[in-house]
């Protein structure tokens, strides 16, 4: 076979693989932006979901530990994070012809004049993209001083519409009903009390506001003690609790969120995305993160069906927009937890001043 014949064969093959790979990203984008109604899940937790809330919950003395006992989150990621980088392993879509965080725009439905809260903002890439698309105000929360510095530089171009607060988001105390939407991209697993974390989101959301959570990993379908013990290695290294959609829907429903929608994408699919592959190579070969150096060992010891079917979770919960004046115990309320709270204007003004000082 001559060179011309080889090229005629190889070129269409490469083009076909390129088209198919990009098509995969767009299919995932379509799925994640069209989450399913969560009525059929989140009614009970299995044994391993209940245990993870106790055995895998991060503790106060785990503050910023990442990868091992000696390296902090800042040590691991501070060296290469910049305003164009993101920490999330699965951004939809993430192909040569698309923009990151477009899926968040579709799900959160931001509009000019809205106020958003990001819990675990990383480098601020998501906040930057949303603020560049809409005339909105975003408050970013991180407990990493390195990421806070990057995020401040990232949002500096928006003339005061972006605020950065350095604190543990478990202790966050902002005015009630002061945000139109709250989102957390692969950060909820760092909370030390998921019930308190969700209750805080409920309190800070305005009626009709959305809570968007992205969380990698899940014990929804864990059935073996051996599998549970194998994947515990991820928590031991990251101090991150893999909260699945079943558990998150279960907790959100008990607070009164309604409607709740969700989407699970199996690892075999989202693990093929370019963004995930890029991060895995970076973490394993450049940063030498222990979890990824041992990744093959973890997969070998764990049920392949459990590993490759493990979910990347998207949960979108809405705080019901009840008529003004409806309060706890009202027979017309569909949620026993509902109570209308209006943050005093003086407190909101004070919070705005304090946020400006934080920057």
C-alpha positions in Angstrom: 0.0 0.0 0.0 1.5 3.3 -1.1 1.6 6.5 1.0 -1.4 8.1 -0.7 -3.6 5.1 0.0 -2.5 5.0 3.7 -3.4 8.7 4.0 -6.8 8.1 2.4 -7.4 5.4 5.0 -6.0 7.1 8.0 -7.4 10.6 7.5 -11.1 9.6 7.5 -10.4 7.3 10.5 -8.9 10.2 12.5 -11.7 12.5 11.5 -14.2 9.9 12.5 -12.7 9.4 16.0 -12.5 13.2 16.5 -16.2 13.6 15.6 -17.2 10.7 17.7 -15.2 12.0 20.7 -16.7 15.4 20.5 -20.2 13.9 20.0 -19.7 12.1 23.3 -19.1 15.4 25.1 -22.2 16.9 23.5 -24.3 13.9 24.5 -23.1 14.2 28.1 -23.8 18.0 28.0 -27.4 17.2 26.8 -27.9 14.7 29.6 -26.5 16.9 32.4 -28.5 19.9 31.3 -31.7 17.8 31.2 -31.7 16.2 34.7 -34.5 13.7 35.6 -37.2 14.1 38.2 -35.9 12.7 41.5 -39.2 11.2 42.7 -37.9 7.7 42.3 -34.7 8.1 44.4 -33.7 9.4 47.8 -36.3 7.6 49.9 -33.9 5.6 52.0 -30.1 5.1 52.4 -28.3 1.9 52.1 -25.9 0.6 54.8 -22.8 2.0 53.2 -24.3 5.5 52.6 -25.3 5.6 56.3 -21.8 4.5 57.4 -20.0 7.0 55.1 -21.7 9.9 56.9 -19.9 8.8 60.1 -16.7 7.1 58.9 -15.9 9.3 56.0 -16.9 12.7 57.4 -14.0 15.1 57.4 -13.0 16.4 60.9 -11.8 19.8 62.0 -8.2 18.7 62.3 -8.3 17.6 58.6 -8.4 21.3 57.6 -6.8 21.6 54.2 -5.1 18.2 54.3 -4.9 16.8 50.8 -3.1 13.8 49.3 -1.3 12.9 52.5 -0.6 14.1 56.1 2.1 16.5 55.0 0.7 18.3 52.0 -2.1 20.8 52.2 -4.5 21.7 49.5 -2.4 24.9 48.8 0.7 22.8 48.5 -0.8 20.4 46.0 -2.7 22.9 43.7 -1.2 26.3 44.4 1.7 25.7 42.0 -0.3 25.5 38.8 -3.7 27.1 39.4 -4.4 30.2 37.4 -7.4 32.2 36.3 -7.9 30.0 33.2 -7.8 26.8 35.2 -10.5 24.9 36.9 -10.4 22.2 39.5 -13.6 20.3 38.6 -12.8 17.0 36.9 -15.9 17.1 34.7 -17.0 20.3 33.0 -19.8 20.1 30.5 -19.2 20.6 27.7 -15.4 20.7 27.4 -14.5 20.3 23.7 -12.4 22.5 21.4 -15.5 24.4 20.2 -17.3 25.1 23.5 -17.0 27.0 26.7 -16.6 25.6 30.2 -19.5 26.1 32.6 -22.1 26.6 29.9 -24.1 23.7 31.6 -24.2 25.8 34.8 -25.8 28.6 32.9 -28.4 26.3 31.6 -29.2 24.8 35.0 -29.0 27.9 37.2 -30.7 30.2 34.7 -28.9 33.4 35.8 -30.4 36.8 34.9 -29.1 40.3 35.3 -29.4 41.6 38.8 -29.3 38.2 40.5 -27.0 37.3 43.4 -25.2 33.9 43.4 -23.1 32.1 46.0 -20.4 29.7 45.1 -19.3 27.3 47.9 -15.8 26.1 47.2 -14.9 28.4 44.3 -11.4 27.1 43.4 -9.7 29.4 41.0 -12.9 31.3 40.3 -13.2 30.0 36.8 -17.0 29.2 37.1 -17.7 32.6 38.8 -15.7 34.4 36.1 -17.6 32.7 33.3 -21.1 33.4 34.8 -20.2 37.0 35.6 -18.9 37.6 32.1 -22.2 36.4 30.7 -24.6 38.2 33.0 -24.7 41.4 35.1 -24.8 39.4 38.3 -23.2 39.6 41.7 -21.3 36.5 42.9 -19.9 35.7 46.4 -17.1 33.1 46.2 -16.1 31.1 49.3 -12.9 29.2 49.8 -10.8 28.1 52.7 -7.6 28.2 50.6 -5.7 31.5 50.7 -3.8 30.5 47.5 -7.1 30.0 45.6 -8.6 33.2 47.1 -5.8 35.3 45.7 -6.3 33.8 42.2 -10.0 34.2 42.5 -9.7 37.9 43.5 -7.5 38.6 40.5 -9.9 36.7 38.3 -12.9 38.7 39.4 -11.2 42.1 39.6 -12.4 43.1 36.2 -16.1 43.1 37.2 -16.1 46.3 39.2 -17.2 45.0 42.6 -19.6 42.4 41.4 -17.4 39.6 42.7 -16.6 39.1 46.3 -14.2 36.5 47.8 -14.5 35.3 51.4 -11.8 33.0 52.9 -13.5 30.8 55.5 -14.6 27.3 56.2 -18.0 27.1 54.4 -19.3 25.0 57.3 -19.2 28.2 59.5 -20.5 30.6 56.9 -23.0 33.0 58.3 -24.6 35.3 55.6 -28.1 36.8 55.7 -31.1 34.6 55.2 -32.8 34.6 51.8 -30.1 36.7 50.2 -29.1 34.6 47.2 -31.0 33.7 44.0 -28.9 30.6 43.5 -26.1 28.6 45.3 -23.8 26.2 43.6 -21.0 23.8 44.7 -18.9 22.1 42.1 -17.1 19.1 43.6 -16.8 20.7 47.0 -19.7 19.5 49.1 -17.6 16.4 50.0 -15.4 18.6 52.2 -18.2 19.5 54.6 -18.0 18.0 58.1 -21.8 18.0 58.5 -23.8 17.6 55.3 -27.1 18.2 57.1 -26.0 21.6 58.5 -24.5 22.5 55.1 -27.7 21.9 53.3 -29.7 23.6 56.0 -27.4 26.7 55.6 -28.1 26.7 51.8 -31.8 26.5 52.5 -31.6 29.4 54.8 -29.6 31.6 52.5 -31.6 30.9 49.4 -34.5 33.1 48.4 -37.9 31.4 47.8 -37.7 30.0 44.3 -33.9 29.9 44.4 -31.9 27.0 43.0 -29.2 24.8 44.7 -26.8 23.1 42.2 -24.5 20.4 43.5 -21.9 18.5 41.5 -20.3 15.5 43.3 -18.1 12.8 41.9 -18.4 9.3 43.2 -21.3 7.6 45.0 -22.2 4.6 47.2 -25.7 4.4 45.8 -25.0 1.0 44.4 -22.4 -0.3 46.8 -23.3 -3.7 48.0 -20.0 -5.3 49.3 -17.9 -4.5 52.3 -14.8 -5.2 50.2 -15.7 -2.4 47.7 -16.5 0.0 50.5 -13.1 -0.6 52.1 -11.2 -0.3 48.8 -12.7 3.1 47.9 -12.1 4.3 51.4 -8.5 5.0 50.1 -9.9 8.0 48.3 -11.2 9.5 51.5 -8.0 8.7 53.4 -6.0 10.7 50.9 -8.4 13.5 50.0 -10.5 13.9 53.1 -13.4 14.1 50.6 -16.7 12.3 51.2 -18.2 11.0 47.9 -21.9 12.0 48.4 -24.0 10.5 45.8 -27.3 11.7 44.3 -29.4 9.3 46.3 -28.0 10.6 49.6 -28.2 14.2 48.5 -31.8 13.9 47.3 -32.7 12.2 50.5 -31.3 15.0 52.6 -32.6 17.8 50.4 -36.1 16.4 50.4 -36.3 16.3 54.2 -35.5 20.0 54.2 -38.4 20.8 51.9 -36.6 21.3 48.6 -39.1 20.7 45.8 -38.8 20.0 42.9 -35.5 18.1 42.9 -33.9 16.9 39.7 -30.8 14.8 39.2 -28.5 13.1 36.7 -26.0 10.3 37.2 -23.3 9.8 34.6 -21.3 6.5 34.9 -17.6 6.7 35.3 -17.0 4.8 32.0 -18.6 7.8 30.3 -17.4 10.9 32.2 -14.0 9.3 32.8 -13.5 9.5 29.0 -14.0 13.3 28.8 -10.9 15.3 28.0 -11.2 17.4 31.1 -11.0 14.3 33.4 -8.2 12.7 31.5 -6.2 16.0 31.6 -6.6 16.2 35.3 -5.8 12.6 36.0 -2.5 12.8 34.0 -1.6 16.0 35.8 -2.4 14.7 39.2 -0.7 11.4 38.7 2.5 12.2 36.7 3.2 15.8 37.6 1.9 16.2 41.1 2.5 12.6 42.2 -0.8 12.5 44.1 -0.8 9.3 46.1 -4.5 8.5 45.3 -3.8 8.4 41.6 -0.4 6.7 41.9 -2.4 3.9 43.6 -5.4 4.1 41.3 -4.7 0.9 39.4 -4.5 -1.0 42.8 -7.8 0.5 43.9 -9.5 -0.6 40.7 -8.0 -4.0 40.8 -9.3 -4.7 44.3 -12.7 -3.3 43.7 -15.7 -4.7 41.7 -15.3 -3.5 38.2 -19.1 -3.1 37.9 -19.1 -0.8 40.9 -16.1 1.2 39.8 -17.0 1.8 36.2 -20.7 2.3 37.0 -19.9 4.7 39.7 -21.7 8.0 39.2 -20.8 11.6 38.6 -23.8 13.3 40.2 -25.6 16.5 39.4 -28.4 17.5 41.8 -30.6 20.6 41.2 -32.9 21.4 44.0 -35.4 24.3 44.2 -36.6 26.1 47.3 -40.4 26.4 46.8 -41.6 29.9 46.1 -44.6 30.1 48.5 -46.9 33.1 48.6 -45.8 35.9 51.0 -46.9 35.4 54.6 -47.0 31.6 54.5 -45.3 30.3 57.7 -44.4 27.1 59.5 -47.4 25.0 60.3 -49.6 26.6 57.7 -52.0 23.8 56.4 -51.4 25.0 52.8 -47.7 24.5 53.1 -46.4 21.3 51.4 -43.2 21.4 53.5 -43.1 21.2 57.4 -39.8 23.0 57.3 -41.0 26.1 55.4 -41.0 29.5 57.0 -40.7 32.8 55.2 -37.8 34.9 56.5 -37.0 38.3 55.2 -33.4 39.5 56.1 -33.5 43.0 57.6 -32.3 45.7 55.2 -29.8 46.8 57.8 -28.2 43.4 58.0 -28.0 43.0 54.2 -26.3 46.4 54.0 -23.9 45.5 56.8 -23.1 42.2 55.0 -22.4 44.1 51.8 -20.0 46.4 53.6 -18.2 43.4 55.2 -18.0 41.6 51.8 -16.3 44.7 50.3 -13.7 44.7 53.1 -13.0 41.0 52.6 -11.9 41.7 49.0 
